[in-house]
Structure formats: structure tokens, C-alpha cells
Amino acid sequence: MRGINYHIICCRNQFYNFKKHIMKKLILAAMMLGSVSYFAYAGKSFFSPAGYAALRDDSRHIAASQVPIAVRNSFREMFPNARNVEWSVEREDGRREFEAEFTRNGKRFKAYFLTDGTFVKVERSNSGSGS
């Protein structure tokens, strides 16, 4: 009788050890799949400083020479008498938007454009009046 109980306990322990081993493998596989998916989404640009800044949701100031020609042309066409223009780029809803903050008739505004020059919106800026 003692031998039968020992056999059952021994087999049960082996089953649980096997189950733990399989679970560890599954968890490791899920983590690896998640990592691969994350880096596949980020793409090659993730590893460059400019690509990292583009992935963040905040904006960064850029020189006018870094703004695409299509965006600059659209801006000049829509706001020909804009003064004190400051450019920045930001990530909004998964796409890059260029923001022009400028003075017009003594008031500050922000205009947003997509990379191809498509106008998105204009809003009054809270940074006070320009000079």
C-alpha cells in the first residue's frame, strides 16, 4: 500500500514540475512576442534622436529650414502678413503636425499643417501679444 501512494505522489510532483516548465516557456514566449511587436511598430526611426522625438507626444521647436516646402508655402499663402513666426513639430493622433506660432494684427495665433501642406486648424495662442 505504501508503494502505491508513493507512486501517486511522485507522478503528481512530476506533473506539476512539467506544468511549471511549460508555463515558464509560455510566459517567456509572450514577452518575446510583445517585444518584437513593440520594436516592429517603432521601426528603424525609433533609434535615431529625431525618430524618438517624433514618437513622443510633446512638441519641439525647429528652424524654418526644417519645415517642408509644402507646409511653408501653404502657410505663406494663408497668412501673408504673419510676423514673428516660430515653428515646431509634434505628434498628434499618430501623424506629424507642424505648428506655426505667429503674430497677426497684434495678436498671437497657432496654425497647424500636415507634412504635405494640408491645413488642419488655426487657434488663438495664449502666449500674449507679439511685438
Buried (B, 14 or more C-beta within 10 A) or exposed (E): EEEEEEEEEEEEEEEEEEEEEEEEEEEEEEEEEEEEEEEEEEEEEEEEEEEEBBEEEEBEEBEEEEBBEBBBEBBEEEBEEBEEBBBBBBBEEEEEBBBBBBBBEEEBBBBBBBBEBEBEEBEEBEEEEBE
